[in-house]
Amino acid sequence: VHYGADLDTEKFCSGFPKANLTCKMDDDPYVSSGWNLNNFARLPGSVLAFEQTDISGVL
């Protein structure tokens, strides 16, 4: 049984698209939007923007 935290979003994609070759969503304007939760932590003013490494499930 797989649940959301166990699924590789690079392989199965996500409701919050990332710019990568697997999902072919680079032309989707939501890929670079601040409303996309994959980008939220890296926005200017976000306290998480100071974290340099990716945190599984967060960044």
N, CA, C and O atoms as a GROMACS GRO file, in nm:
protein
  236
    1VAL      N    1   0.085  -0.118   0.000
    1VAL     CA    2   0.000   0.000   0.000
    1VAL      C    3   0.089   0.123   0.000
    1VAL      O    4   0.184   0.133   0.078
    2HIS      N    5   0.058   0.216  -0.089
    2HIS     CA    6   0.132   0.342  -0.095
    2HIS      C    7   0.040   0.455  -0.051
    2HIS      O    8  -0.080   0.452  -0.079
    3TYR      N    9   0.094   0.551   0.017
    3TYR     CA   10   0.019   0.671   0.047
    3TYR      C   11   0.103   0.790   0.004
    3TYR      O   12   0.218   0.774  -0.035
    4GLY      N   13   0.047   0.909   0.012
    4GLY     CA   14   0.110   1.027  -0.046
    4GLY      C   15   0.256   1.049  -0.013
    4GLY      O   16   0.333   1.088  -0.101
    5ALA      N   17   0.297   1.026   0.110
    5ALA     CA   18   0.436   1.051   0.148
    5ALA      C   19   0.531   0.948   0.089
    5ALA      O   20   0.652   0.972   0.086
    6ASP      N   21   0.480   0.835   0.043
    6ASP     CA   22   0.565   0.730  -0.012
    6ASP      C   23   0.580   0.738  -0.163
    6ASP      O   24   0.664   0.669  -0.220
    7LEU      N   25   0.500   0.820  -0.229
    7LEU     CA   26   0.504   0.828  -0.374
    7LEU      C   27   0.613   0.923  -0.421
    7LEU      O   28   0.623   1.035  -0.372
    8ASP      N   29   0.691   0.879  -0.515
    8ASP     CA   30   0.796   0.961  -0.573
    8ASP      C   31   0.732   1.058  -0.671
    8ASP      O   32   0.688   1.018  -0.779
    9THR      N   33   0.727   1.186  -0.635
    9THR     CA   34   0.661   1.284  -0.722
    9THR      C   35   0.737   1.308  -0.852
    9THR      O   36   0.680   1.359  -0.948
   10GLU      N   37   0.866   1.271  -0.856
   10GLU     CA   38   0.940   1.280  -0.981
   10GLU      C   39   0.889   1.175  -1.080
   10GLU      O   40   0.895   1.195  -1.201
   11LYS      N   41   0.841   1.064  -1.028
   11LYS     CA   42   0.793   0.954  -1.113
   11LYS      C   43   0.643   0.964  -1.140
   11LYS      O   44   0.599   0.946  -1.254
   12PHE      N   45   0.564   0.993  -1.037
   12PHE     CA   46   0.418   0.992  -1.048
   12PHE      C   47   0.359   1.131  -1.066
   12PHE      O   48   0.237   1.145  -1.081
   13CYS      N   49   0.443   1.233  -1.065
   13CYS     CA   50   0.400   1.373  -1.074
   13CYS      C   51   0.327   1.413  -0.946
   13CYS      O   52   0.328   1.338  -0.848
   14SER      N   53   0.264   1.528  -0.947
   14SER     CA   54   0.205   1.582  -0.826
   14SER      C   55   0.096   1.680  -0.864
   14SER      O   56   0.088   1.723  -0.979
   15GLY      N   57   0.014   1.714  -0.768
   15GLY     CA   58  -0.084   1.820  -0.789
   15GLY      C   59  -0.018   1.956  -0.794
   15GLY      O   60  -0.079   2.054  -0.837
   16PHE      N   61   0.108   1.962  -0.751
   16PHE     CA   62   0.186   2.084  -0.754
   16PHE      C   63   0.306   2.058  -0.844
   16PHE      O   64   0.408   2.005  -0.799
   17PRO      N   65   0.296   2.095  -0.972
   17PRO     CA   66   0.397   2.058  -1.071
   17PRO      C   67   0.534   2.120  -1.045
   17PRO      O   68   0.545   2.230  -0.991
   18LYS      N   69   0.636   2.047  -1.085
   18LYS     CA   70   0.774   2.094  -1.080
   18LYS      C   71   0.828   2.092  -1.223
   18LYS      O   72   0.782   2.015  -1.307
   19ALA      N   73   0.924   2.177  -1.249
   19ALA     CA   74   0.989   2.178  -1.380
   19ALA      C   75   1.086   2.060  -1.385
   19ALA      O   76   1.192   2.065  -1.322
   20ASN      N   77   1.051   1.957  -1.458
   20ASN     CA   78   1.141   1.842  -1.476
   20ASN      C   79   1.107   1.772  -1.606
   20ASN      O   80   1.007   1.806  -1.670
   21LEU      N   81   1.186   1.678  -1.643
   21LEU     CA   82   1.164   1.608  -1.770
   21LEU      C   83   1.057   1.501  -1.763
   21LEU      O   84   0.996   1.469  -1.865
   22THR      N   85   1.032   1.446  -1.646
   22THR     CA   86   0.939   1.334  -1.632
   22THR      C   87   0.796   1.374  -1.661
   22THR      O   88   0.726   1.305  -1.737
   23CYS      N   89   0.751   1.483  -1.603
   23CYS     CA   90   0.610   1.521  -1.614
   23CYS      C   91   0.580   1.615  -1.730
   23CYS      O   92   0.464   1.638  -1.763
   24LYS      N   93   0.684   1.669  -1.792
   24LYS     CA   94   0.668   1.756  -1.910
   24LYS      C   95   0.572   1.872  -1.882
   24LYS      O   96   0.481   1.898  -1.961
   25MET      N   97   0.592   1.942  -1.772
   25MET     CA   98   0.502   2.052  -1.735
   25MET      C   99   0.575   2.186  -1.736
   25MET      O  100   0.526   2.282  -1.677
   26ASP      N  101   0.690   2.194  -1.802
   26ASP     CA  102   0.769   2.317  -1.801
   26ASP      C  103   0.695   2.438  -1.857
   26ASP      O  104   0.725   2.551  -1.818
   27ASP      N  105   0.598   2.417  -1.946
   27ASP     CA  106   0.526   2.528  -2.006
   27ASP      C  107   0.405   2.571  -1.923
   27ASP      O  108   0.338   2.668  -1.959
   28ASP      N  109   0.375   2.502  -1.815
   28ASP     CA  110   0.263   2.535  -1.727
   28ASP      C  111   0.304   2.656  -1.641
   28ASP      O  112   0.404   2.648  -1.569
   29PRO      N  113   0.229   2.767  -1.645
   29PRO     CA  114   0.267   2.884  -1.566
   29PRO      C  115   0.266   2.858  -1.416
   29PRO      O  116   0.332   2.929  -1.340
   30TYR      N  117   0.193   2.758  -1.372
   30TYR     CA  118   0.185   2.723  -1.230
   30TYR      C  119   0.318   2.666  -1.179
   30TYR      O  120   0.342   2.668  -1.058
   31VAL      N  121   0.403   2.616  -1.269
   31VAL     CA  122   0.533   2.559  -1.230
   31VAL      C  123   0.617   2.664  -1.156
   31VAL      O  124   0.686   2.630  -1.060
   32SER      N  125   0.612   2.788  -1.199
   32SER     CA  126   0.693   2.893  -1.136
   32SER      C  127   0.613   2.987  -1.046
   32SER      O  128   0.667   3.085  -0.996
   33SER      N  129   0.485   2.958  -1.026
   33SER     CA  130   0.398   3.044  -0.946
   33SER      C  131   0.431   3.036  -0.797
   33SER      O  132   0.469   2.931  -0.747
   34GLY      N  133   0.415   3.146  -0.728
   34GLY     CA  134   0.430   3.148  -0.583
   34GLY      C  135   0.319   3.073  -0.511
   34GLY      O  136   0.334   3.040  -0.393
   35TRP      N  137   0.207   3.047  -0.580
   35TRP     CA  138   0.097   2.971  -0.522
   35TRP      C  139   0.121   2.821  -0.528
   35TRP      O  140   0.049   2.745  -0.464
   36ASN      N  141   0.220   2.779  -0.602
   36ASN     CA  142   0.257   2.638  -0.610
   36ASN      C  143   0.333   2.603  -0.482
   36ASN      O  144   0.434   2.666  -0.451
   37LEU      N  145   0.285   2.504  -0.407
   37LEU     CA  146   0.346   2.471  -0.278
   37LEU      C  147   0.490   2.423  -0.290
   37LEU      O  148   0.564   2.428  -0.191
   38ASN      N  149   0.533   2.378  -0.407
   38ASN     CA  150   0.674   2.342  -0.426
   38ASN      C  151   0.764   2.465  -0.424
   38ASN      O  152   0.883   2.453  -0.396
   39ASN      N  153   0.710   2.581  -0.454
   39ASN     CA  154   0.786   2.705  -0.458
   39ASN      C  155   0.769   2.789  -0.331
   39ASN      O  156   0.849   2.879  -0.305
   40PHE      N  157   0.667   2.760  -0.254
   40PHE     CA  158   0.628   2.842  -0.140
   40PHE      C  159   0.742   2.866  -0.042
   40PHE      O  160   0.761   2.979   0.004
   41ALA      N  161   0.817   2.764  -0.010
   41ALA     CA  162   0.924   2.777   0.090
   41ALA      C  163   1.043   2.858   0.040
   41ALA      O  164   1.125   2.902   0.120
   42ARG      N  165   1.055   2.877  -0.090
   42ARG     CA  166   1.168   2.951  -0.147
   42ARG      C  167   1.132   3.096  -0.183
   42ARG      O  168   1.215   3.167  -0.239
   43LEU      N  169   1.012   3.138  -0.152
   43LEU     CA  170   0.971   3.275  -0.183
   43LEU      C  171   1.043   3.376  -0.094
   43LEU      O  172   1.074   3.345   0.021
   44PRO      N  173   1.070   3.496  -0.146
   44PRO     CA  174   1.131   3.600  -0.062
   44PRO      C  175   1.042   3.627   0.060
   44PRO      O  176   0.920   3.640   0.047
   45GLY      N  177   1.103   3.635   0.176
   45GLY     CA  178   1.028   3.661   0.298
   45GLY      C  179   0.987   3.535   0.372
   45GLY      O  180   0.945   3.543   0.488
   46SER      N  181   1.000   3.420   0.310
   46SER     CA  182   0.967   3.294   0.377
   46SER      C  183   1.081   3.257   0.470
   46SER      O  184   1.198   3.261   0.429
   47VAL      N  185   1.049   3.220   0.593
   47VAL     CA  186   1.154   3.178   0.687
   47VAL      C  187   1.225   3.053   0.635
   47VAL      O  188   1.343   3.032   0.664
   48LEU      N  189   1.155   2.970   0.558
   48LEU     CA  190   1.217   2.849   0.503
   48LEU      C  191   1.315   2.880   0.389
   48LEU      O  192   1.392   2.792   0.350
   49ALA      N  193   1.312   3.001   0.336
   49ALA     CA  194   1.404   3.038   0.229
   49ALA      C  195   1.549   3.036   0.277
   49ALA      O  196   1.641   3.029   0.195
   50PHE      N  197   1.570   3.043   0.407
   50PHE     CA  198   1.706   3.040   0.462
   50PHE      C  199   1.763   2.900   0.471
   50PHE      O  200   1.884   2.883   0.487
   51GLU      N  201   1.679   2.799   0.462
   51GLU     CA  202   1.725   2.659   0.464
   51GLU      C  203   1.786   2.627   0.328
   51GLU      O  204   1.721   2.642   0.225
   52GLN      N  205   1.910   2.584   0.327
   52GLN     CA  206   1.982   2.559   0.202
   52GLN      C  207   1.960   2.420   0.145
   52GLN      O  208   1.976   2.400   0.024
   53THR      N  209   1.925   2.323   0.228
   53THR     CA  210   1.907   2.186   0.181
   53THR      C  211   1.759   2.153   0.169
   53THR      O  212   1.676   2.216   0.234
   54ASP      N  213   1.728   2.055   0.087
   54ASP     CA  214   1.590   2.010   0.074
   54ASP      C  215   1.554   1.922   0.194
   54ASP      O  216   1.634   1.839   0.237
   55ILE      N  217   1.434   1.941   0.245
   55ILE     CA  218   1.383   1.860   0.355
   55ILE      C  219   1.269   1.778   0.298
   55ILE      O  220   1.172   1.833   0.248
   56SER      N  221   1.281   1.647   0.306
   56SER     CA  222   1.179   1.559   0.250
   56SER      C  223   1.042   1.592   0.308
   56SER      O  224   1.024   1.599   0.429
   57GLY      N  225   0.946   1.614   0.220
   57GLY     CA  226   0.810   1.645   0.261
   57GLY      C  227   0.786   1.793   0.286
   57GLY      O  228   0.672   1.835   0.304
   58VAL      N  229   0.893   1.873   0.287
   58VAL     CA  230   0.879   2.016   0.311
   58VAL      C  231   0.932   2.096   0.193
   58VAL      O  232   0.863   2.184   0.141
   59LEU      N  233   1.054   2.066   0.150
   59LEU     CA  234   1.116   2.140   0.040
   59LEU      C  235   1.153   2.047  -0.071
   59LEU      O  236   1.206   2.090  -0.173
   0.00000   0.00000   0.00000
